[in-house]
């Protein structure tokens, strides 16, 4: 049975049991700071488990995109481990419980998947007699096929009763399939507790019934819930009768394509097979990350993604592929996954471009790492050391992406080894730094002040689309991480109201400011933030005391809100203009909408030309002058897309969305505040365009009075330049061009004089050269010369001498530089300028290298230049003597 068919049957089966088929959550969890990536199907329903969610149904079924890196070192080495995978699940929020869950699971496996009952075994938590009785008496599973395991294996999270974390938890029951189909591994008791790996878990049924609290207290949840998880790839392996998940239909084609691309014959048991499988897993993970809006970077999710991609590049290099090729796999992955995830194909070209750009960068980094490794081995040969320090091996790994096994292989060819213990110590120190710097929390679900507020409120209704002032009531006051009953004058804190006209920062739009008054008491709102379904007003009590339960009047700074609205509506016009002038594939990937400026990030790989920027600016201003009306309506995502609305890249939307339609030409899903007509924007001016990351460009601009400010600043600057050049505005270009022509002529004269002087000094230097073994050895310090000047002079000396080694040094911009050159005859005699450069650089405290006949060295110890030149003479003398 094909993987797509398993997914379809699972969702259809549970739909028939009254479940709503719910779309997969993004890999980027919404409003959940505890995790970087979505690790399981239940994460998007966590509020429902706590009885605080707003979904209108109590049963759901999903196929969830998941990403986990905890077992990353096992990926490719084992048959079952992945970073990216799909998790099939059915969920109950205070509805059905253990009996239905177990009965339906058994029904699905036997009737839909047609699995033989005799090859299935189950496990329950040791103390869960209820689940045992259901399996034994209702399902009639023989006692010898029901296993009781402890909290490590049959409780979620594992060992939660004794070790935590706090939050919803409960016993679980697992279903196993016997891959040997009754033959066993040869041991007398071959079952789920055997280490042979023949009995694989295919479904985990979690009975979430407790709220774990400090001290290991398991308090019953208000309602009992169900969370089940079936690994789709693992189930596909069972249904397709293959030994490894990487042999199923949706993964085997990718593995084979990789083997073909690198030119190896794929054999599952060969070392090359491990690398090919790891590449397949990691590239698939990266493709889905980019599709969900994550781009490679040096922090957070982007860092995880970058490490996955770089591991795949390194594996490719080890397989003999020295150039980028991973991006060529994107169309294949898009085709394989087109049924459940058509967006991969729709964004395929962009995803491939991002991967290619990252590949090219990393290949350059690997080349730099090779230079460092050459320097390290040269130093080891010089000193007679045979073992590379662990710190150096770690630097190659951490900075240049060299896996330890690659470094070991290169060193082994030269008779060296690596201090593995030292490497592991460095690695552990890095892990400790990562743990210390992490903001991830240990609790399963948030238990801070917002978590407490959720117990008595569903969220903060926003009433500020049409007004900037409204009445309300204080339902909570937050100080630090605590809920308090009042906030005294001069104290800082945050207020939560039962409804508010204040827009909370989200979607790139900054939060509103203003005041909240309760009688004579006044709270100054310095910022408003969106936290889940709540809008939190951050600020200070400017007058009197604010108390929970008080009626208030909330008043937004209307002028500031209007300026923000101008900039927000302008981003929609800019988005439209980019797609009209640059490319239909130019999609928003981020923004900042503030009162004084706007910033718009979009997907594109090349810098925009001045002509493109001019046309974009002109079109936006034309649309502003068109004074089109804005229409905002509430609708569903499906209806909005049917109407031609654009859903933003990587964004996750709820059941009901707000569609902002500007004149029929711009339709976007957006929850921000806007002008009523485009004419209210006034004017639009681009300040700059730049690169943010691979495949992401940024435009910064201003609107309204901000445009007048820019014009005034430029006018003042233009006047100052005219004054300095004693020219009118009309004559300014002519005057500047005359100065540039004059400078060019003067530079030419200087170069002529330099060449003339160089010829004189070259003859003097050659006359004073030392003769060592028939080779003229020149080492001279030249005053006030750049590297280019030294190189030109070295070339002249090489041409004038039949056999010579030249070392010319100077200090330029307080940094020493040495150029080394050798004639062909000297090179034949054993002179190697690249090696000499490394010896010279060691004295200068820097680096160096190059070819046998030409090289360069530098550093930061200018006072050591004479000593460095002497080192060059000493080293070459040893070669020629």
SULKA-V466873 format. One record per backbone hydrogen bond with DSSP energy under -0.5 kcal/mol. CO is the residue of the C=O (numbers start at 0). NH is the residue of the N-H. If there is no record, write none. Layout:
BEGIN
co:CO nh:NH
co:CO nh:NH
END
This chain:
BEGIN
co:1 nh:5
co:2 nh:6
co:3 nh:7
co:4 nh:8
co:5 nh:9
co:6 nh:10
co:7 nh:11
co:8 nh:12
co:9 nh:13
co:10 nh:14
co:11 nh:15
co:13 nh:18
co:14 nh:17
co:18 nh:20
co:19 nh:21
co:19 nh:60
co:26 nh:28
co:26 nh:37
co:28 nh:31
co:31 nh:34
co:37 nh:66
co:39 nh:42
co:40 nh:43
co:41 nh:44
co:42 nh:45
co:44 nh:47
co:44 nh:48
co:45 nh:49
co:46 nh:51
co:46 nh:52
co:47 nh:50
co:57 nh:92
co:58 nh:19
co:59 nh:90
co:60 nh:21
co:61 nh:88
co:63 nh:86
co:65 nh:84
co:68 nh:71
co:70 nh:73
co:70 nh:74
co:71 nh:74
co:73 nh:76
co:73 nh:77
co:78 nh:244
co:80 nh:75
co:82 nh:67
co:84 nh:65
co:85 nh:87
co:85 nh:231
co:86 nh:63
co:87 nh:229
co:88 nh:61
co:89 nh:227
co:90 nh:59
co:91 nh:93
co:91 nh:225
co:96 nh:100
co:97 nh:101
co:98 nh:102
co:99 nh:103
co:100 nh:104
co:101 nh:105
co:102 nh:106
co:103 nh:107
co:104 nh:108
co:105 nh:109
co:106 nh:110
co:106 nh:111
co:107 nh:111
co:107 nh:112
co:108 nh:114
co:115 nh:118
co:116 nh:119
co:118 nh:177
co:120 nh:175
co:121 nh:146
co:122 nh:173
co:123 nh:148
co:124 nh:127
co:126 nh:128
co:127 nh:131
co:128 nh:132
co:129 nh:133
co:130 nh:134
co:131 nh:135
co:132 nh:136
co:132 nh:137
co:133 nh:137
co:133 nh:138
co:134 nh:140
co:141 nh:144
co:142 nh:145
co:144 nh:121
co:144 nh:146
co:146 nh:123
co:146 nh:148
co:148 nh:125
co:149 nh:152
co:149 nh:153
co:150 nh:154
co:150 nh:158
co:153 nh:171
co:155 nh:169
co:156 nh:159
co:158 nh:161
co:158 nh:162
co:158 nh:163
co:159 nh:163
co:165 nh:443
co:166 nh:211
co:168 nh:208
co:168 nh:209
co:169 nh:155
co:170 nh:206
co:172 nh:204
co:173 nh:122
co:174 nh:201
co:174 nh:202
co:175 nh:120
co:176 nh:178
co:176 nh:199
co:177 nh:180
co:179 nh:182
co:186 nh:189
co:187 nh:189
co:188 nh:190
co:190 nh:193
co:193 nh:196
co:197 nh:178
co:197 nh:199
co:199 nh:176
co:202 nh:174
co:202 nh:204
co:203 nh:205
co:203 nh:228
co:204 nh:172
co:204 nh:206
co:205 nh:207
co:205 nh:226
co:206 nh:208
co:207 nh:224
co:208 nh:220
co:209 nh:168
co:209 nh:211
co:210 nh:218
co:211 nh:166
co:212 nh:215
co:212 nh:216
co:213 nh:216
co:216 nh:212
co:216 nh:218
co:218 nh:210
co:223 nh:93
co:224 nh:207
co:225 nh:91
co:226 nh:205
co:228 nh:203
co:229 nh:87
co:230 nh:234
co:231 nh:235
co:232 nh:236
co:233 nh:237
co:234 nh:238
co:235 nh:239
co:236 nh:241
co:237 nh:240
co:243 nh:246
co:244 nh:247
co:247 nh:250
co:247 nh:251
co:248 nh:252
co:250 nh:254
co:251 nh:255
co:252 nh:256
co:253 nh:257
co:254 nh:258
co:255 nh:259
co:256 nh:260
co:257 nh:261
co:258 nh:262
co:258 nh:263
co:263 nh:265
co:266 nh:269
co:269 nh:272
co:269 nh:273
co:270 nh:274
co:271 nh:275
co:272 nh:276
co:273 nh:277
co:274 nh:278
co:275 nh:279
co:276 nh:280
co:277 nh:281
co:278 nh:282
co:279 nh:283
co:280 nh:284
co:281 nh:285
co:282 nh:286
co:283 nh:287
co:284 nh:288
co:285 nh:289
co:286 nh:290
co:287 nh:291
co:288 nh:293
co:289 nh:292
co:298 nh:301
co:298 nh:302
co:299 nh:302
co:299 nh:303
co:300 nh:304
co:301 nh:296
co:301 nh:305
co:302 nh:306
co:303 nh:307
co:304 nh:308
co:305 nh:309
co:306 nh:310
co:307 nh:311
co:308 nh:312
co:309 nh:313
co:310 nh:314
co:311 nh:315
co:312 nh:316
co:313 nh:317
co:314 nh:318
co:315 nh:320
co:316 nh:319
co:319 nh:321
co:324 nh:327
co:325 nh:328
co:326 nh:329
co:328 nh:332
co:329 nh:333
co:330 nh:334
co:331 nh:335
co:332 nh:336
co:334 nh:337
co:336 nh:340
co:340 nh:343
co:341 nh:345
co:342 nh:346
co:344 nh:347
co:346 nh:350
co:347 nh:351
co:348 nh:352
co:349 nh:353
co:350 nh:354
co:351 nh:355
co:352 nh:356
co:353 nh:357
co:354 nh:358
co:355 nh:359
co:356 nh:360
co:357 nh:361
co:358 nh:362
co:359 nh:363
co:360 nh:364
co:361 nh:365
co:362 nh:366
co:363 nh:367
co:364 nh:368
co:365 nh:369
co:366 nh:370
co:367 nh:371
co:368 nh:372
co:369 nh:373
co:370 nh:374
co:371 nh:375
co:372 nh:376
co:373 nh:377
co:374 nh:378
co:375 nh:379
co:376 nh:380
co:377 nh:381
co:378 nh:382
co:379 nh:383
co:379 nh:384
co:385 nh:416
co:387 nh:418
co:388 nh:392
co:389 nh:393
co:390 nh:394
co:391 nh:395
co:392 nh:396
co:393 nh:397
co:394 nh:398
co:394 nh:399
co:395 nh:399
co:395 nh:401
co:396 nh:400
co:400 nh:402
co:402 nh:405
co:402 nh:406
co:403 nh:407
co:404 nh:408
co:405 nh:409
co:406 nh:410
co:407 nh:411
co:408 nh:412
co:409 nh:413
co:410 nh:413
co:410 nh:415
co:411 nh:414
co:416 nh:387
co:417 nh:419
co:418 nh:422
co:419 nh:423
co:420 nh:424
co:421 nh:425
co:422 nh:426
co:423 nh:427
co:424 nh:428
co:425 nh:429
co:426 nh:430
co:427 nh:431
co:428 nh:432
co:429 nh:433
co:430 nh:434
co:431 nh:435
co:432 nh:436
co:433 nh:437
co:434 nh:437
co:447 nh:451
co:448 nh:452
co:449 nh:453
co:451 nh:454
co:452 nh:455
co:452 nh:456
co:458 nh:460
co:460 nh:462
co:460 nh:499
co:467 nh:555
co:469 nh:553
co:471 nh:551
co:472 nh:474
co:472 nh:497
co:473 nh:548
co:475 nh:495
co:476 nh:483
co:477 nh:493
co:478 nh:481
co:481 nh:478
co:483 nh:476
co:484 nh:547
co:486 nh:545
co:487 nh:490
co:490 nh:540
co:492 nh:538
co:493 nh:477
co:494 nh:536
co:495 nh:474
co:495 nh:475
co:497 nh:460
co:499 nh:462
co:502 nh:511
co:504 nh:529
co:505 nh:508
co:507 nh:592
co:508 nh:505
co:512 nh:556
co:513 nh:524
co:514 nh:554
co:515 nh:522
co:516 nh:552
co:517 nh:520
co:520 nh:517
co:521 nh:523
co:521 nh:541
co:521 nh:542
co:522 nh:515
co:522 nh:524
co:523 nh:525
co:523 nh:539
co:524 nh:513
co:526 nh:537
co:527 nh:504
co:528 nh:530
co:528 nh:535
co:530 nh:533
co:532 nh:459
co:533 nh:530
co:533 nh:535
co:534 nh:496
co:534 nh:536
co:535 nh:528
co:535 nh:537
co:536 nh:494
co:537 nh:525
co:537 nh:526
co:538 nh:492
co:539 nh:523
co:539 nh:541
co:540 nh:489
co:542 nh:521
co:545 nh:486
co:546 nh:549
co:549 nh:473
co:551 nh:471
co:551 nh:553
co:552 nh:516
co:552 nh:554
co:553 nh:469
co:554 nh:514
co:555 nh:557
co:556 nh:560
co:557 nh:561
co:558 nh:562
co:559 nh:563
co:560 nh:564
co:561 nh:565
co:562 nh:566
co:563 nh:567
co:564 nh:568
co:564 nh:674
co:565 nh:569
co:566 nh:570
co:567 nh:571
co:568 nh:572
co:569 nh:573
co:570 nh:574
co:571 nh:575
co:572 nh:576
co:573 nh:577
co:574 nh:578
co:575 nh:579
co:576 nh:580
co:577 nh:581
co:577 nh:582
co:582 nh:585
co:584 nh:586
co:586 nh:602
co:587 nh:648
co:589 nh:600
co:591 nh:593
co:591 nh:598
co:592 nh:509
co:596 nh:593
co:597 nh:700
co:598 nh:591
co:599 nh:698
co:600 nh:588
co:600 nh:589
co:601 nh:603
co:601 nh:696
co:608 nh:612
co:609 nh:613
co:610 nh:614
co:611 nh:615
co:612 nh:616
co:613 nh:617
co:614 nh:618
co:615 nh:619
co:616 nh:620
co:617 nh:621
co:618 nh:622
co:619 nh:623
co:620 nh:624
co:621 nh:625
co:622 nh:626
co:622 nh:627
co:623 nh:626
co:627 nh:677
co:628 nh:662
co:630 nh:660
co:632 nh:658
co:634 nh:656
co:635 nh:639
co:636 nh:640
co:637 nh:641
co:638 nh:642
co:639 nh:644
co:640 nh:643
co:644 nh:646
co:645 nh:668
co:647 nh:650
co:654 nh:636
co:656 nh:634
co:656 nh:658
co:657 nh:659
co:657 nh:669
co:658 nh:632
co:658 nh:660
co:659 nh:661
co:659 nh:667
co:660 nh:630
co:660 nh:662
co:661 nh:664
co:661 nh:665
co:665 nh:661
co:666 nh:645
co:667 nh:659
co:667 nh:669
co:675 nh:629
co:676 nh:679
co:677 nh:680
co:678 nh:681
co:680 nh:682
co:680 nh:703
co:682 nh:703
co:684 nh:701
co:687 nh:699
co:689 nh:697
co:692 nh:691
co:692 nh:695
co:694 nh:603
co:695 nh:691
co:695 nh:692
co:696 nh:601
co:697 nh:689
co:698 nh:599
co:699 nh:686
co:699 nh:687
co:700 nh:597
co:701 nh:684
co:702 nh:705
co:703 nh:706
co:703 nh:707
co:704 nh:708
co:705 nh:709
co:706 nh:710
co:707 nh:711
co:708 nh:712
co:709 nh:713
co:710 nh:714
co:711 nh:715
co:712 nh:716
co:713 nh:717
co:714 nh:718
co:715 nh:719
co:716 nh:720
co:717 nh:721
co:718 nh:722
co:719 nh:723
co:720 nh:724
co:721 nh:725
co:721 nh:726
co:727 nh:731
co:728 nh:731
co:730 nh:734
co:731 nh:735
co:732 nh:736
co:733 nh:737
co:734 nh:738
co:735 nh:739
co:736 nh:740
co:737 nh:741
co:738 nh:742
co:739 nh:743
co:740 nh:744
co:741 nh:745
co:742 nh:746
co:743 nh:747
co:744 nh:748
co:745 nh:749
co:746 nh:750
co:747 nh:751
co:748 nh:752
co:749 nh:753
co:750 nh:754
co:751 nh:755
co:752 nh:756
co:753 nh:757
co:754 nh:758
co:755 nh:759
co:756 nh:760
co:757 nh:761
co:758 nh:762
co:759 nh:763
co:760 nh:764
co:761 nh:765
co:762 nh:766
co:763 nh:767
co:765 nh:768
co:769 nh:771
co:769 nh:776
co:770 nh:772
co:771 nh:774
co:774 nh:771
co:774 nh:776
co:775 nh:777
co:775 nh:804
co:776 nh:769
co:777 nh:806
co:779 nh:781
co:779 nh:808
co:781 nh:784
co:785 nh:789
co:786 nh:790
co:787 nh:791
co:788 nh:792
co:789 nh:793
co:790 nh:794
co:791 nh:795
co:792 nh:796
co:793 nh:797
co:794 nh:798
co:795 nh:799
co:796 nh:800
co:802 nh:775
co:803 nh:822
co:804 nh:777
co:805 nh:820
co:806 nh:779
co:807 nh:818
co:808 nh:781
co:809 nh:811
co:809 nh:816
co:811 nh:814
co:814 nh:811
co:815 nh:858
co:816 nh:809
co:817 nh:856
co:818 nh:807
co:819 nh:854
co:820 nh:805
co:822 nh:826
co:823 nh:827
co:824 nh:828
co:825 nh:830
co:826 nh:829
co:831 nh:835
co:832 nh:836
co:833 nh:837
co:834 nh:838
co:835 nh:839
co:836 nh:840
co:837 nh:841
co:838 nh:842
co:839 nh:842
co:839 nh:843
co:840 nh:844
co:840 nh:845
co:843 nh:859
co:843 nh:860
co:846 nh:857
co:848 nh:855
co:850 nh:833
co:851 nh:832
co:852 nh:821
co:853 nh:850
co:854 nh:819
co:855 nh:848
co:856 nh:817
co:859 nh:861
co:860 nh:863
co:861 nh:864
co:863 nh:867
co:864 nh:868
co:865 nh:869
co:866 nh:870
co:867 nh:871
co:868 nh:872
co:869 nh:873
co:870 nh:874
co:871 nh:875
co:872 nh:876
co:873 nh:877
co:874 nh:878
co:875 nh:879
co:876 nh:880
END
